[in-house]
Amino acid sequence: MDMATPDHQQRLFFTTGRHGPAVEPVAPLHLRPALLAPYADLTRLRYDFPLVLVDAVDAGDAVRSLTSIVDALLLEMAPRGLEGERLRRHVLRLERAIRVMVAGGERGLLSALWTRAASNLARAEDASAEQVLLHVAAKLPVDGQVVDCDPALVRRLFDHLWDVEYARKRRAFRQTVDRLVVRLSDILRASFLNSDAGREPKSLQAALGGTHRELFDFDVMSRLVTRGRTGGELPDVRRARIERTLAVLRQQRFFVDAEDDDAKAAVRAGFRFEDCAAAAAAFRSRLPQIVEVVRAMAIAELDVDGRYVEDKHDPYFEGFDGSGLVADYLALFPDALVCIPPERNDAPENAALLDLLSSGFPVKVVVQTTDLVEDAPAVAPHFAFGVRSMRLANLATGLGGVFVIQAAASHLPALAGALERAFAHRGAALASVYSGAPQAGPMPHYLLAAVASDSRAFPAFVYDPYAGDNQAARFALHANPQTEADWPMASVEFADRKHQRVVERVALTFADFALCDVRYARHFARVPREHWHPALVPAADWLARDAGSQSDLLPYVLGVDAEGVLHRVVVDARLMETAARVRTFWHRLQEQGGIHNSHADIAVAREKAKWAAATAERDATATSSVATAADAVALERPPADATAPEVAAAAPQRNPDEPWIETSRCPSCNECQTINDRMFRYNENKQAYIADITAGSYRQLVEAAEACQVAIIHPGKPRDAAEPGLADLLERAKPFLA
Ligand code: SF4
């Protein structure tokens, strides 16, 4: 029998992971973080899923949430107020019905799901609803395949984005090439008409064509157009060059007929890969064809304008081998799409991922991750937190020119605009996506991914290398909640044992994320209520302490079970170490995003110190100027009364017991107003002064003096002799008395 005290058992669990009566395993409870308690049924929420992969999109909005489509419809069709209420109710019920169908695994076009949901609703609830809802369906602004936040999402979404970008490039390419083909053909046709063969009666008849042929005598016409002919046929060399160019442009296979589904499928298959090595090999083998088309386009541009000079351009194009192909030319062609599934992240053929990204190949790589807490081998028993996933995206930002997005699957809709920009980017792009995993347990993938993102386990960021010429423009962290904080906080409401409503502010930490995944249940132990004690502290508080003060305490997170019962769960030391590393990594991202940037903080402090010194010097100079001027006055106009005071003495003598601020030296740091904004105010120069000494306590005066960065607040003596703690406050005020 284990005779250890509950406290000892808990500490033993913390260091060794061993359970006991005072620390019970959590696996049977299927706990989720207390902050997720309100999200037991996602189908009742209007949120970013399901998504519609919009068909035939020209620009922007290639991906839309069902909710946004319904909102747009209602805005257009349902009048405000009671009049539109019935329609709104019907449509919102239908939206929920589609959400339930999709959560149950149904897929298809939005229009098809809409029709099915409308007839289901009519059957089950209100027969009149079907006509109304089918009428609304006819007004759907878009259609497309409906997808949910499930294991297939990443592949489907990125395939769709590739299709959208391919269609955009196809339109641009066809526009350019079709124009060149028409103009080159016109040159050939005009030349033919100018030639002997072109003036033959038969040729003239073919050229005129149409219904008026019978009206003309083409023999006579041939004699007339031939009379006085001065030539004008194309030189053979030019004709041959134009014919070669036209053949290349007409036969290229990068952009096929939009209606030819088989040809499109073949092109698509040729540009999609599951590993980096295959994508690189395909690009190398395709490069000669790209070079040939680029050369043909360049020659055509010169020829249609009559600017092709054989002596100059022939040698250039003969030596044109693509070695100087720039991103602008490569961007005309489809990019390769490499979707690396989670089980292939470590495969040898993906080892050169960073080389591929930095090589200049036009490639978009999607790395999907399902596990953010990787147990290292037994020889080094510690967590190797997200080595292959989390750091990968951050590493890629240093490669130069690579567009990088890191996001959990839950946040992909919010980043749809950035994803479209990544696909349109002239160069390589990397998307690193955490998608949740079936092995993680029963929690919906959306929630698991959302917690991964919000708990800083897999924060979202976008790095657009050409968004601007500084890091602030290029790096964005804004898709994360409460970016200033280590961990986001939210309120949890629950009833205590006396059935009283309690609201508690709770942080969402990395430990909360790990609690969502059954694979890490061994790192948690439930503490029965009778064994709670003051040394149990929230994990965020524990992490905020220094190592010395952590040792007396034990970190816990709040979990809620299927019945909605709240539990305190101790987290073991190994997971807390990982949580600390996650926070460190988050701090680095914050710095990259300009939040708590250590360089900026140091620079601001340095500038403030310089400013304060300059102000002090200016004040001293001003004082001495006044004194000098006064001396001059005194010399010119000696005092009538030798006992009259000196000019310098005209400055009022301060009563050392009165509080005051050296206002002219105030660099406006705002600290004093944070303590009491009625006692301390700014003047018109935005410099602090004591506006109302009765508006606060002596304690606040002393605290403001201590907080003031340039030590210019002098608290004087207390006005209220009965204020508590005066002896201590007077001691603290001593350094500031003047
Ligand atoms: S704390 Fe000091 S420096 Fe800051 S605003 Fe107040 S008086 Fe000025």
Residues whose N, C-alpha, C, O or C-beta is under 5 A from the ligand:
A	BS01	SF4	C666 P667 S668 C669 N670 E671 C672 A688 A704 A707 C708 Q709 V710
